[in-house]
Amino acid sequence: MISESNKNDDKHEQIKKRETKIRVLNSELKKIDLAIILLRHRLGEMVGNIDKVLGTKEKEKWGTMLREMLIRSSKNVNVKDKVVLKRDLSGKKKFQNY
Protein backbone atom coordinates (compact mmCIF):
# COMPACT_ATOMS: atom_id res chain seq x y z
CA MET A 1 0.00 0.00 0.00
CA ILE A 2 2.79 2.42 0.80
CA SER A 3 4.54 1.69 -2.48
CA GLU A 4 1.25 2.18 -4.33
CA SER A 5 0.75 5.50 -2.57
CA ASN A 6 4.29 6.56 -3.52
CA LYS A 7 3.61 5.64 -7.16
CA ASN A 8 0.45 7.75 -7.09
CA ASP A 9 2.39 10.64 -5.58
CA ASP A 10 5.04 10.32 -8.30
CA LYS A 11 2.38 10.27 -11.02
CA HIS A 12 0.67 13.27 -9.46
CA GLU A 13 3.99 15.15 -9.39
CA GLN A 14 4.66 14.26 -13.03
CA ILE A 15 1.21 15.53 -13.98
CA LYS A 16 1.86 18.83 -12.16
CA LYS A 17 5.18 19.25 -13.98
CA ARG A 18 3.57 18.55 -17.34
CA GLU A 19 0.73 20.96 -16.64
CA THR A 20 3.25 23.65 -15.74
CA LYS A 21 5.19 22.96 -18.93
CA ILE A 22 1.95 23.18 -20.94
CA ARG A 23 1.14 26.57 -19.38
CA VAL A 24 4.62 27.84 -20.23
CA LEU A 25 4.35 26.57 -23.82
CA ASN A 26 0.89 28.13 -24.22
CA SER A 27 2.27 31.44 -23.00
CA GLU A 28 5.13 31.24 -25.50
CA LEU A 29 2.67 30.41 -28.29
CA LYS A 30 0.59 33.48 -27.42
CA LYS A 31 3.70 35.65 -27.64
CA ILE A 32 4.62 34.18 -31.01
CA ASP A 33 1.03 34.56 -32.21
CA LEU A 34 1.06 38.22 -31.22
CA ALA A 35 4.39 38.75 -32.99
CA ILE A 36 2.91 37.26 -36.16
CA ILE A 37 -0.17 39.44 -35.88
CA LEU A 38 1.96 42.56 -35.44
CA LEU A 39 4.12 41.60 -38.40
CA ARG A 40 1.06 41.06 -40.60
CA HIS A 41 -0.25 44.44 -39.57
CA ARG A 42 3.05 46.13 -40.37
CA LEU A 43 3.29 44.37 -43.73
CA GLY A 44 -0.25 45.39 -44.62
CA GLU A 45 0.55 48.97 -43.71
CA MET A 46 3.71 48.87 -45.83
CA VAL A 47 1.82 47.49 -48.82
CA GLY A 48 -0.72 50.29 -48.50
CA ASN A 49 2.05 52.88 -48.34
CA ILE A 50 3.85 51.40 -51.34
CA ASP A 51 0.57 51.46 -53.28
CA LYS A 52 0.29 55.18 -52.51
CA VAL A 53 3.83 55.77 -53.72
CA LEU A 54 3.29 53.83 -56.92
CA GLY A 55 0.02 55.68 -57.48
CA THR A 56 1.94 58.93 -57.66
CA LYS A 57 2.45 59.96 -61.27
CA GLU A 58 5.63 61.89 -60.54
CA LYS A 59 8.21 59.10 -60.49
CA GLU A 60 11.00 61.41 -59.36
CA LYS A 61 9.21 61.71 -55.99
CA TRP A 62 9.13 57.95 -55.41
CA GLY A 63 12.55 57.76 -53.73
CA THR A 64 11.76 60.57 -51.32
CA MET A 65 8.32 59.16 -50.56
CA LEU A 66 9.69 55.67 -49.91
CA ARG A 67 12.43 57.03 -47.63
CA GLU A 68 9.88 59.08 -45.65
CA MET A 69 7.59 56.06 -45.46
CA LEU A 70 10.35 53.87 -44.03
CA ILE A 71 11.40 56.50 -41.48
CA ARG A 72 7.80 57.09 -40.40
CA SER A 73 7.13 53.36 -40.24
CA SER A 74 10.16 52.61 -38.08
CA LYS A 75 9.19 55.35 -35.61
CA ASN A 76 5.58 54.16 -35.39
CA VAL A 77 6.35 50.45 -34.97
CA ASN A 78 7.51 50.71 -31.38
CA VAL A 79 4.55 52.85 -30.33
CA LYS A 80 1.98 50.55 -31.94
CA ASP A 81 3.63 47.41 -30.58
CA LYS A 82 3.54 48.80 -27.05
CA VAL A 83 -0.15 49.67 -27.33
CA VAL A 84 -1.09 46.25 -28.72
CA LEU A 85 1.06 44.40 -26.18
CA LYS A 86 -0.93 46.00 -23.36
CA ARG A 87 -4.10 44.33 -24.62
CA ASP A 88 -5.34 41.08 -23.20
CA LEU A 89 -3.68 38.28 -25.15
CA SER A 90 -6.40 35.81 -24.30
CA GLY A 91 -8.90 37.66 -26.52
CA LYS A 92 -7.52 36.79 -29.95
CA LYS A 93 -10.69 38.07 -31.60
CA LYS A 94 -9.49 41.60 -30.80
CA PHE A 95 -6.53 41.08 -33.12
CA GLN A 96 -8.27 39.53 -36.12
CA ASN A 97 -8.50 42.87 -37.91
CA TYR A 98 -4.73 43.28 -38.01
N, C-alpha and C positions, 0 to 999 in steps of 0.2 A: 504494500500500500504506500509506503513512503517513497519507494522508487517510482511508482506510478504518479504520485503527487509531484515529485521532482521533474518528471518528464512533462507533465502538464504545465508546470511553472516555466520550464525551458521553452515549450511551444508558445506559451503566452508571451514570453519575453521576445521571442523571434517575431511574433506577430506585431508587437509594439514597434520593434525596430523597422520592420517592413512598412508599417503604416507611416512612421516618421519619414522614411525614405520616399514614400509615395507623395507625402505632403511637400517635401523639398523639391521633388521632380515636377510636381504640378506648379509650384511657385516659379520654377525656372522656365517652364513652358509658357506661363502667362507673360513673363518678361520677354521671351523670344517672340511671342505672338504680338505683343505691343510694339516691339521693335519692327516687326514686319509691317504692321499697320501704319506706323509712322513713316516708314520708308515708302510704302505705296502712296501715302498722302503726298510726300515730298515729290515723288516721281510724277504724280498726276499734276501737281502744281507746276513742275518744270515743263511738262509737255504743254500745258496751257500757255505758259510764258513763251515757249519757243514758237508755238502757233501764232502768238501775237507778233513776234519778231518777223516771222516769215510772211505774215500778212501785210507787213509794211512794204510799200512799193519802192521806197528809197533804200536800195541795197547798201549804199554807203553807210547807212546808220545801223546796219545789222551788228557790226562788231561792237559798237558802243552800247547798243541795247543789250546784247548778250552779256557783256562785261558787267553792266549795271544790274542785270537780272541775277547773275551769279553772286555778286557782292550782297545784294539785298536778300537773296535766298539764304546765304550763309549766316547772315545776321539774324534772320527770323527763325531759323531752325532751332536754335537753343531755346528761344522764348516759347515757341509752340510746343516743343518737347516737354518743357517743364510744366506747362499748363495741362497737357494731356496726361502726364505722369501722375498728376495729383488726383486724377479721376479714379473712381473705383474700378479696379481691374476685373472684378467679378462680373460686371455688367458689360459683357462683350457687345451687346446690342447697341450700346452707345457709340461704338467705334465703327460700325458697319458702313457709315457714310464716308469714311476716309479712304 
